[in-house]
Amino acid sequence: MSSENRVVIKNKRASFLFEILETFTAGIVLTGTEIKSIRMGKASLVDAYCKFIGNELWLTGMHVAEYSYGTYNNHEPKRERKLLLNRTELRKLSRSTKEKGLTIVALKLFIDEKGLAKVDIGLARGKKVHDKREDQKKKESKREMDRLQKY
């Protein structure tokens, strides 16, 4: 797969709303029409988060648009999708989410070199309003410095 037709779908709201403590890369179980739709870039991670059902981690809230050439066996756009992680990572995430204020959010959906869909997930803590303001001030000052260095 060449680098120019790589699919990378990011969740920009996650870094604004959450402080990412640790990241993991997980495989994702998809149907045939879902992977085709993702390869066309028709997915959104805006409201995506992960939850444990039993001992398995599931991605909830990810929207994958129906495949335009799909027939009667097209997929459900907002269905829950199973994530594939090794047992030690699952145990660590399970213990961490039982702590107060920690959650697992989807950060990035991409197709790797082998053509498999992967999701970067992050163990996150919600930001307070003053943290968001502080981040915005840092971004603005960095942008101002970059603009001044050009001249």
C-alpha positions in Angstrom: 0.0 0.0 0.0 1.5 3.3 -1.0 1.9 6.2 1.4 -0.4 8.6 -0.5 -3.5 6.5 -0.1 -3.1 5.8 3.6 -6.2 6.3 5.7 -5.8 8.2 9.0 -9.0 9.4 10.8 -8.3 11.4 13.9 -10.4 12.3 16.9 -9.4 16.0 17.4 -11.9 16.5 20.2 -10.2 13.9 22.4 -7.0 15.9 22.9 -9.1 19.0 23.7 -11.5 17.3 26.2 -9.1 14.8 27.8 -5.6 14.6 29.1 -4.1 11.5 27.5 -2.1 9.5 30.0 -1.1 6.4 28.0 -1.8 5.2 24.5 -2.3 1.7 23.0 -2.7 0.4 19.5 -5.5 -2.2 19.1 -6.8 -4.2 16.2 -10.5 -3.9 15.4 -13.0 -6.5 14.3 -14.8 -5.3 11.2 -17.2 -6.7 8.6 -16.4 -6.5 4.8 -18.5 -3.5 4.1 -17.0 -1.6 7.1 -13.4 -2.0 6.0 -14.3 -0.9 2.5 -16.0 2.2 3.8 -13.1 3.0 6.1 -10.7 2.7 3.2 -12.8 5.3 1.4 -12.3 7.5 4.5 -15.9 7.5 5.6 -15.6 7.1 9.4 -15.8 9.4 12.4 -14.4 9.0 15.9 -15.9 12.1 17.4 -18.1 10.4 20.1 -16.0 7.1 20.3 -15.1 5.6 23.6 -14.3 2.1 24.9 -15.9 0.0 27.5 -15.5 -3.4 29.0 -18.1 -6.1 28.4 -17.0 -9.1 30.3 -13.3 -9.4 29.8 -13.4 -7.9 26.3 -12.9 -4.3 25.2 -15.5 -2.8 22.8 -15.4 0.4 20.9 -18.7 2.3 21.1 -19.8 5.4 19.3 -17.6 5.2 16.2 -19.6 6.0 13.1 -18.7 4.1 9.9 -20.9 5.3 7.0 -22.7 2.5 5.1 -20.8 1.3 2.0 -22.3 2.8 -1.1 -22.1 -0.4 -3.1 -23.3 -2.6 -0.2 -26.5 -4.5 -0.7 -28.9 -6.0 1.9 -25.9 -7.2 4.0 -24.6 -3.7 4.7 -23.4 -2.9 8.2 -25.0 -0.9 11.0 -23.2 2.5 11.1 -23.0 2.9 14.9 -22.6 -0.7 16.1 -20.2 -1.7 18.8 -16.9 -3.1 17.5 -14.6 -5.5 19.4 -11.0 -4.4 20.0 -8.1 -6.8 19.9 -5.4 -6.3 22.6 -3.3 -8.8 24.5 -4.3 -10.0 27.9 -1.8 -7.9 29.9 -2.9 -4.7 28.2 -6.6 -5.6 28.8 -5.9 -6.2 32.5 -4.0 -2.9 32.9 -6.8 -0.9 31.2 -9.5 -2.7 33.2 -7.7 -1.8 36.5 -7.1 1.8 35.4 -10.7 2.4 34.4 -11.9 1.3 37.8 -10.1 4.3 39.2 -12.2 7.5 39.5 -12.1 9.8 36.5 -10.3 7.6 34.0 -11.8 6.5 30.7 -10.6 5.0 27.4 -11.1 7.1 24.2 -10.4 6.4 20.6 -7.7 8.8 19.3 -6.9 7.6 15.7 -8.2 5.0 13.2 -5.7 4.0 10.5 -4.8 1.3 8.0 -1.3 -0.2 8.7 1.3 -1.5 6.2 -0.4 -4.9 6.0 -3.8 -3.3 5.2 -5.3 -4.0 8.6 -7.4 -1.5 10.4 -6.0 -0.4 13.7 -7.2 2.0 16.4 -5.0 4.1 18.7 -6.8 4.3 22.1 -5.8 6.4 25.0 -6.3 6.1 28.8 -7.6 9.6 29.5 -8.6 11.9 32.3 -11.2 14.6 31.7 -9.8 18.2 31.6 -11.3 20.9 33.7 -12.2 24.3 32.1 -9.1 26.0 33.3 -6.9 23.3 31.7 -8.6 23.8 28.4 -8.1 27.6 28.6 -4.4 27.0 29.5 -3.9 24.8 26.4 -5.5 27.3 24.2 -3.2 30.1 25.5 -0.2 27.8 24.9 -1.3 27.1 21.3 -1.9 30.8 20.6 1.4 31.9 22.0 3.2 29.2 20.0 1.4 30.3 16.8 2.4 33.9 17.6 6.0 32.9 18.1 6.1 30.9 14.8 4.6 33.8 13.0 7.1 36.3 14.4 10.0 34.0 13.5 9.0 34.0 9.9 9.7 37.7 9.6 
